[in-house]
Amino acid sequence: MHNAMFYPAGSARCLLVQLEFSAEEVRMRNANNEVLHTIPLSQLNPTPKLAATRREVMLPNIGLLSFEPTPELDSLIYSSGKKQWASTLESSYQGIAISLLLVPLCLFIVFKYIIPLAAERFAEVIPYSAINLASIHTLKALDQGMLQPSELTLSEQQTIQSKWQRTVSQLTFDNAYYTLRFRKSESLGANAFALPNGTIVVTDEFIQLIESRQDLLQAVLLHEIGHVEHHHSMRLISQSLFSSLVIDYFFTDVSGLIDAFAGISTTLVQNQFSSELEWEADNFALKQMKTAALDTEAFALALEKLMKTIPKESNVDSWLQTHPLLRKRIANARVVQD
């Protein structure tokens, strides 16, 4: 007789039982020596055995058995002759060495190629109604917190709007899809950003930084439109979700040290993915500027003005921030110009 814990299907109970094996079946008895179930050995569905961990056996429509491993029980439960791959791999130095090489390689491929591709495909099928609703609520939340009404005069706003409309009318995308909004924000400072539904917000501080130069503003607005045209917001959200799911799948049962590592890894992966999106938006803006016969130097000058508002960058920063180094983006704009 062998002791085991029995978890009946559809119940939260846990019963101490004894197992009595015969040539073709196993009887499960309770503490009163009453037979609860008689199960053919062919119906036992054990999980792969791994070192000295507790063995678990699924009993179809009956429940789950759990017990401490012994050589005798292992020989009875795993008597079907099936190869126990987990146990074999765990006890094989060659298998462990191969795993140490393959697991990091597989994770690199997943994070570098598969997740960004999946995020891109997923972002393309999100209905516009959902995107628009999320964007409206996002702007409303920002207006209640980080953003304040613009202090630009109505005349200044109308001048910017009319010049902007003349520019986008020459380009290849639907300009009716985009709306320009002005806000003041001490917390965001000189900034411009696009919501997924095509709403572009420009802060008064940014207008002041570029000294109301329309060519610099148009260059930055085209960059923001690049984010919308390529579904960057939805791709970033999808990528973040998929990354979290993958990390949770592989590391869900490990210690807090791995949790900390996973958090750092997710940040680095997201930042590198975000940098790729910034490059894509930059190149979109430069291409559209050439289409509209605009001087791409304006984009480089706008970035130079932004660069003066931030601390000096180092190469390490490219791993720790979501945007590529501004000096590299400025150089890229001038290479395109040449």
N, C-alpha and C positions, 0 to 999 in steps of 0.2 A: 504494500500500500504506500502511496506517495501523497504527501500533502500539497494542496494547491489553493489558490484563491479563485473563486468563481464569481463572475460578474454577469448576472442574467440579462438577456436582451430586453430592452425597453424598461429597465429598472435601474435605480441608483444604488441598489443593495450590493453588498460584497459578502460572500459566504465562504467560510473555511470548509473545504471538502477534501475527500480522499479519493484517489484514483486507483482503480484496480484493473490491471491490464490482463488481457488474454490474447490468444493468437490472432483473433480477428476483430476484437472490439475492446472498448474501455468503459468500465462502469464508474459512474460518479456517485459517491455516497455522502450524505450529510453527517452532522455530528451524532445523529441517532442511528447511524448505520443504515438509513433508508436509501434505496437506489433512486436518485433523482433523474438520471438520464443514462441511457446506454447508447453509445455512439460507435459506429463502425470506424476502424482505424483509417479506412480510405477517405472518410469525410473530415478528418482532422486537417486543419489548414494552419500550420505553424509559420510564424514569421521567421526570417533568416536568423540563425543563431550567430551571436557575436560575442566572443570571449566569455566573460563570466557574468554578462548581463542577464536579467531575468528573462525567461522564455515566455512567449505568449502564443496561445493557440486559439485561432478563431473557430467557433463551432457554429456552422450555418443555422440561422433561425433559433439558436439556443443561447449563445452568449460568448464570453471570453474566459479562457483559463490563463492564469499567471502563476509561475512557480520558479523557485530557485533551481539553477541548473545542476544536474548530477550526471555522471557518465551513463548511468543506467537509464535515466529518463531520456537523455539525448538519444540513446540507441533505440528507445521505444518510439519516441515521437518522430525522429528523423530516420525512420527505418525504410523509407520508400526508395532509397538509393539516389535521390535527387542531390545534385551537387550544391552545397551551401556556399554560394559565391561570396557572401559577405565575410563568412568565417575564413574562407580560403584567402581572400584579399587581405584581411586583417592580419593574418599570420605569415604573409609573404613579404619579405624584404623587397623583392623585385616589384611587387604590386604597389607597395608603399612609395618606393622611389618614383615609379611612373606616375602615381597619383600626385605627388608633390610637384611634378612638372606639368601635368595635364590640367589640374584644377586651376592654377593661376592663369594658364593660357586660355582655358575655356571662359573664365570670368572676364579676361581682357577682351576676348572676341564679343562676348555678350554685351558688355558695357560700351565698347568702342563702336561696334557696328550694328548688332541686332537691335538693341534698345532704341538708338536714334532712328533706325529705319522703321521700327514698329511705331514709334511716336509720330513720325511723319505721316505714315499711312492712317493712323488713328485720328490725327488732327483733321485730315481731309474729309472724314465722314461725319464729323460733329455737325448737327444741323445749325443753320444760322440763327434760328429762333433761340436756341440755348446759348449761343455765343452772345447774341444781342442782349438777352436778359442778364447774363453774367456781367457784361460790360456796363450796363445801366446801373446795376447794384454796386459795382466797383466804384464808379465815378461818384455815386451818391455817398458811399462810405468815405471816400477821399474828401469830398466837399464838407463832410461833417467833422473831419479831423485835420488832415494835413494841408488842405487847400482852402484859400479864401477868395472872395470875389476879386476880379482883376481891377487894378487902378488905372489901366490904360483908358484913355478917352474913347468914346464911341467912334469918333472920327479916325483915331489911330487904328482901332480894330477893323473898321471898314476898309481902310487903305490896305492893310495887310491882307484881308480877305480877298479883295478884288484883284490884287496883284497875284495872289496865290492861285485864284481860279483861272486867270489867264495862262499861268504856267502849266497847270495840270491838264488844261484843255488840249495841249499839244502832245500829251503823252498817251500811252497805250492802254491804261487802265481806266475804269469807270470813275470819273472824278465825283459823281453824285454820291458815291459810296462813302466818301470821306467828309467829315465835318471838323472844323477848327474851333477850339475852345480856348479861352484865355483865363488864367487863374494867377493869383499871387500865392507864394508859398515860401515862408522863411525856412522851413525845415528841409524842403527839397532844393531850394536855391535855384540857380540857373539850370533849367532842365526842360526837356520836352519828351513826351512819351505817348505811345499809341495804345489804345484799348483794342481788343480783338475785333470789335464791330466797326472799326474805322474812325472812331472818335480820337482826334489828336489834341492833346493838352499841351499848351506852351505857357510857361510861367513868365510873369513880368520881369523877373530877375534875368531870364535868358534874353529877352528883348533888350534889356539894358546892357547886358554883357556884349552883345553883338552890335550895340550902338544903332539898333533899328535897321541894320543893313538887310535889305530884302533878299539879296543873293545868298547871304550866309543862312538866313532863315529857311529859304527854299531848299537848300542843300540838306539841312538837318531834317526838315519835314519829309523829304523824299526818303531819307534813311528810315524814318519812322514808318512810312508807308511800306517800305520793304519788309518790315516786321509783320505787317498785316497781310500783305500779299502772299507771304510764305508761311502764314499760320504759326508764327513763332511762339506766341503766347500759349496756344493750345499744345504745341509740340513740347514746350518746356514743362507744362503741367503733366502731360502724358509721360514724358521721360522721367520726371521726378517720381510719378506713381509707379512706373514699371521698375525703376531702380530700387525703390523701397520694397517692392514685392520680391524682387530677386534676392536682395540682401536678407530679407526676412526668411525667405525659403531656405537659404543656405546656412544662416547663422541664428535661427530663431531660438535654439535650445542651448546656446553657449553663454558664457559669463558676461558680466558688465564690461570687461575689457574689450571683448569683441564688439559689444554694442557701441562703445566709444569709437572703435576703429571703423565700424560700419558708418557711423555718423560723419566722420572725417572723410571717408571714401566717397560717400554720397555727395558731400559738398564739392570735393575736387572734381568728380565726374560731372556734376551739374554745371560747375563753373567752366569746364572745358567745353561742354556742349553749348553753353550760353555764348562762349567766345566764338564758336563756329557760326552761330546765328548772327552775331554782330558783324562778322566778316561778310556773311551773305547779304545782310541789310546794307552794309557799306557799298558793296559791289553793285547791288541793285540801284542805289542812289546815283552812283557814278555813271552807270549805263543810261539811266533815265535823263541825267543832266546832259549827256552827249546828244541824246535824242532831241531834247528841247533846245539844243545849241547854247547850253549854259556852261560857263567856265568852271571846270571841276576844281580849280584852285580855291573856289569859295568854300568847298567842303573842308579842304585842308586848313584854311584860315579859321573856320568855325571851330574845328577841333583844337587848334592852337590856342584859341581864346578859352576854351573849356579846360585845356591843360594847365593854364595859369591859375585855375581855381582849386586844383588838387595838389596833394603832396607829391614830391619827386618820386617817380616810379623806378622800380628795379625789376630785373628779369624774374625774380621769385614772385612778384605780384601777379604775373600772368597766370599762375596756378591758383592764386588765392582770391581773385576777383572775377566777376562775371563778364567784364568787358576786356577785349584785348588791350595791350598797352597802347596808349594814345599815340606815342611817337611812331609806332609801327603802322598805325592806321593813317597817320599823316603822310608817312613815306609812301604807303600804298596809293593814296589819293594822288600824289604827285607823279608816281610811276604811271598811273593810268593817263594822267594829263599829257605826259611826254609821249 
